[in-house]
Amino acid sequence: MSIMPVPRVAVIVVAAGSGERLGAGGPKAFVGIDAHTILRHALVRVFSAPLAQVVIVAPAGHEGDALTDALEAAGDRRDLVSVVTGGKTRQGSVSNGLAAVWADVQIVLVHDAARALTPSAVFERVIDAIDRGSDGALPVLPVVDTIKRVADTEVLHAVDREELAAAQTPQGFRRDILDAAYRAADRDYTDDAALVGAAGHAVSVVTGDPLAFKITTPADLDRARSLVSAAPVAPVNVTLDRGPALPRVGVGTDVHAFGGDGALWLAGLEWPGEPALSGHSDGDAVAHAIVDALLTAAGLGDIGTHFGTDHPEYAGAHADVFLARTLGLLGAAGWRVGNVAVQVQANRPRFAARRAEAEATLSAGLGGASVSISATTTDGLGFTGRGEGVAAFAVALVVPA
């Protein structure tokens, strides 16, 4: 089994835009072109380009959705994927992405997810320009329309279109130059080429592609949908001779204090007469530790990424909702649950009488996978021993689906 080489190129995929002009009622990158989102279509082409680390910059609260799209598109390159949260501006978002680029990377490409149909050949041309000595390079298309300079409703004069070009992405740069330009930036620029140019570096151009248009308006989205329906994109199946995927193990933990409203929910069961745990959902520390362990084992982040307080749809949700969603995330990433073991640390409730029931409930929530539970009172030590709350620790095994 060969080891994946460390890429010398990174692609920062900017997907943090609000999409107001598209009018889709949510972040643009997660609007569907067909059965897949704008972001996933963009990533399919990124992963078809030369080997690169891929950093997706997602809107706050949508990091988990971005990771799911990325892992579906990545094929055998999923170890190259990471997701970061976007900033208040595009420039801030790119800066956040730059901070996640690996130390060995020499060339950084910045690509707008909204240019979802950009062919992989455009990425190759930009990288080649940097390899031939350019500090930076961007793809462009000639302007074909007659351009007029106007004031209000009056035409002032024509503009020579021979000197004009329409800029596209990905825009690529030597990593040291882009890092230094971002550190020195004292205002926002329209794109990364302008920022690097303002830092005193020449940026060359390469031939762009008509398919690299930016999806900004409903008309652009209709155009993208018609192109995709005419020539659907097959899922990427990249082979890097890495051999079969091996089982993976993850560890998860969760802690909740007593003091919530309503009934106690723990290990997927309601415990009448017991004080409730406090939490964003139902405070089920056992179920949450299991979810954390499974997500960690599959390399899908943690429970906060997918179910945190910025996901109001999970307020008050019980274990069955968490486990079903986690099974879906694992399945999309090519994993299934092997088995799970959990230890509960608490003075109450007493698990012995309901252990088998709890194990059966959690197993059903995980599609029949084996779940085993042990419990301890910690001999009265610590916050659990004092009866202040419940702690749970889980170990999970996932295997290739």
Secondary structure, 3 states (H helix, E strand, C coil): CCCCCCCCEEEEEECCCCCHHHCCCCCHHHCECCCCEHHHHHHHHHHHCCCCEEEEEECCCCHHHHHHHHHHHHHHHHHHEEEEECCCCHHHHHHHHHCCCCCCCCEEEEEECCCCCCCHHHHHHHHHHHHCCCCEEEEEEECCCCEEEEECCEEEEEECHHHCEEECCCEEEEHHHHHHHHHHCCCCCCCHHHHHHHCCCCEEEEECCHHHCCCCCHHHHHHHHHHHHHCCCCCCCCCCCCCCCCCEEEEEEEEEEECCCCCEEECCEEECCCCCECCCCCCCHHHHHHHHHHHHHCCCCCHHHHHCCCCHHHCCCCHHHHHHHHHHHHHHCCEEEEEEEEEEECCCCCCHHHHHHHHHHHHHHCCCCEEEEEEECHHHCHHHHCCCEEEEEEEEEEEEC
